[in-house]
């Protein structure tokens, strides 16, 4: 059984995907007002020069998280994927 992603919020605790380490929310100000940004932290390399880089896996992570949040009725303006620091 997959381990749920770590999260600073219980709302994200049920999102399962093997490449997701943690999910967070941020607020970002732009000329159009506030944006609610979902930040997905992954252990999948983002650098295309890295031999472990897998764009298909990154796309699957974005789709999975986006679908799960929409299914739960949690809106967001933008989704960002970052590597764990």
C-alpha positions in Angstrom: 0.0 0.0 0.0 1.3 3.5 -0.9 2.1 5.9 1.9 0.1 9.2 1.7 2.1 12.3 0.8 3.3 14.3 3.8 1.4 17.5 4.2 1.0 20.6 6.3 -2.7 20.2 5.9 -5.0 17.2 6.6 -6.9 18.0 3.3 -3.9 16.7 1.3 -3.2 13.7 3.4 -5.3 11.3 1.2 -3.6 12.1 -2.1 -1.6 9.1 -3.1 1.0 9.0 -5.8 4.4 7.4 -5.6 6.3 10.5 -6.8 4.7 12.9 -4.4 6.7 13.8 -1.2 4.5 16.6 0.1 1.8 19.0 -1.0 1.5 22.6 0.2 -0.5 25.7 -0.6 0.8 29.2 -1.3 -0.8 32.5 -2.0 0.7 34.6 -4.8 -0.1 38.2 -5.7 -0.4 39.3 -9.3 -2.0 42.2 -11.2 -5.2 40.1 -11.3 -5.3 39.6 -7.6 -4.5 36.6 -5.3 -3.8 33.2 -6.8 -4.1 30.0 -4.8 -1.1 27.9 -5.8 -0.8 24.2 -5.1 2.9 23.2 -4.7 3.7 19.5 -5.3 7.1 18.5 -3.9 8.4 15.4 -5.7 11.5 13.2 -5.7 11.3 12.8 -9.5 14.1 14.9 -11.0 12.9 18.0 -12.8 16.2 18.7 -14.7 15.9 17.2 -18.3 19.6 16.5 -18.2 19.2 14.2 -15.2 19.1 10.5 -16.2 16.1 9.9 -13.8 14.1 12.7 -15.4 10.7 11.3 -16.6 8.3 13.8 -18.1 5.6 11.2 -18.4 5.8 10.6 -14.6 5.8 14.4 -13.9 2.7 14.8 -16.1 1.0 11.9 -14.2 1.8 13.5 -10.9 0.2 16.8 -12.0 -2.9 15.1 -13.4 -3.3 12.9 -10.3 -3.1 15.7 -7.8 -5.2 18.0 -9.9 -7.9 15.4 -10.4 -7.9 14.5 -6.7 -8.2 18.1 -5.6 -11.0 18.8 -8.0 -12.9 15.7 -6.9 -12.7 16.9 -3.3 -14.0 20.4 -4.4 -10.7 22.2 -3.5 -10.1 24.9 -6.0 -6.8 26.4 -7.0 -5.4 28.8 -9.6 -2.2 27.1 -10.4 -0.2 24.0 -9.7 3.6 24.0 -9.4 6.0 21.1 -9.1 9.2 21.4 -7.2 12.0 19.1 -6.1 12.5 18.5 -2.4 15.3 20.6 -1.0 
